[in-house]
Amino acid sequence: KKMYKQLVFYMEACESGSMWVNLPKDRNIYALSAANGAESSWGTYCDHPVVGKKNIGTCLGDLFSVSWMENDDVTDLSSETLQAQFEKVKALTTKSHVLQWGQTSM
């Protein structure tokens, strides 16, 4: 139905790569996953986060998502390619395998 020209997905979840294994490369869809299909995506900012003087015992972010958003904060997104962003986020995400799927030439 031609409902989109190009479509980009960022998926942060354990085993998120399993969602994209059969994604066609000819549909103008690009996907980035936080992990491969058989591994966890790991938390970050876990050093005893405190809210209202109470240790909440959780992590405040996911390493993949935080790496992606922190890269966005310091990068000119009007000129950074999806491939360049993938390479930066992959290098910063050290506990899982960040993968790209679909049409990687967008």
Steps between C-alpha positions, in 0.01 A plus 500: 500500500807731506426619857863607558802605297757376750453345843756477784464293819716505812422203724635472851413166659663175594519272196380795284692374197256210472235744377692595184664180373270474198466873427517547120776724366285649224221672698669824610494380861804530726512351849754521778486250787662523844595132502507192284218249518649299787645750746398758756512875457666640812415783736723794580508781759447231763722648774240520776256749348320694772160664470369698798786369720401140422719259307265373228715196421477523125689625196402833350554403139600236250857515366383496137234771546725722711784466247263592218347800682836630627637479145198697379573770760847571358447434128356703215216264409432685177830371363572176687409193297323199648814296428720746692255500790491119499879480514522747792221336701638151431842606632347654815274201574749255647275236659286393203526476123331801339382394155346666197238347273316563177611768258822620659580752227244763604 
